[in-house]
């Protein structure tokens, strides 16, 4: 007999995420079909260029997957700490130990980045190679229960294998971006040499046009996927700690502090945005356009989703 | 976690394994014979409180249930303490020769929480031991793994690793021990230890 559980999957979120992934797959199929179509229509072989882009793009994707922990740590300036290294390290290790025991997960490595910006991220290709990094700014501003909410959110990213999922999802966009560049330089430098072969020029132009469209569409879809995965990490994190309000209060504190961060920190932190607890750029959530380009959902949206978890946990037994 | 769960970014809360806890009384006999550690009679259950009325009602019921049963046998009332990490410890104290009654008490806490759907909130249970030289030892049961590990605190937040490994050698075959040493996390200042 299954044990009684208060856990109920969020169907709305599941449906939206599935739809996003389906669309990404559809774009991928359309992309492949368009490339084959271009080749067939102009009796020109674009296979070599496409193969080159796939191999190069695949190399990038696999490289970033395997070195994601090292790259992210180096960019954020984080150093891995043991439980006895400092008072802060002891505090995080204590929280991580308990959350891992609660969730039955292997313990990730713990790192501290010396930055005033209150933030945290988790990366690594799987749970055994995961590293969790928090900034000193976050440690200083948050109480223990809020910090625990943030760490539970990051550990949910690890449990959901978000680095793998997002890398695979971005693969298409990487290839499209590479093809745009190859086609562009092909036009630029190859134009004179191939002046008697008009087909090659047309193929390059068509490849570039298709790649630009694919890049734009997949970029938006990836951002959408990223936002949904943030919401599910919030949800799983809150279910794990049983304290959605602590996570809400951490979110309000962190996003409120974001506005006051010096610009220099903002710029250096930008490449890491996708892994952060809250984005470093202070986007205006009410502006519709910035919302669809954003890696993270708006604060209002995240708080509303956490309200649902709160109601779910508070339901009287019966 | 299955492929679909990964794809959809969802984790189901882990349900606790409760049955292995009952292996404790027989292992305690071996521990006394092999290392000279006797149970102190106190033990505690550590769980993560959930916000909201429903959880505090369950916790109150558990406390009343245990107090009612210990009242008949002249035991001490159970107490609830909150640690600095926000976890609650429900401490039950018995006479040192009543290990079975203690384990029954601890199990009552587990089953009440599980029956009300709060099983995923259980973290660990701790049973305290002491030897003639007043060295402290806690045997900790991890609910999600269904495994035990020893925790021997010294003064100043240091652990007696030698003693812990010795204990593993003595009762390692009686109890399901946690094989991954990285999961033997310390519980400094755990109530009841």
Interface residues (C-beta under 8 A of the other chain):
Chain A: X3 X4 X5 X6 X7 X9 X10 X14 X17 X18 X21 X94 X95 X97 X98 X100 X101 X102 X103 X104 X106 X107 X144 X145 X148 X156 X159 X160 X161 X162 X164 X165 X228 X229 X232 X233 X235 X236 X239 X240 X241 X242 X243 X244 X245 X310 X313 X314 X315 X316 X317
Chain B: X1 X5 X6 X7 X8 X9 X10 X11 X12 X13 X14 X15 X48 X49 X50 X51 X52 X53 X54 X55 X57 X58 X84 X85 X86 X87 X114 X115 X116 X117 X118 X119 X120 X121 X123 X124 X142 X144 X145 X180 X182 X183 X185 X186 X188
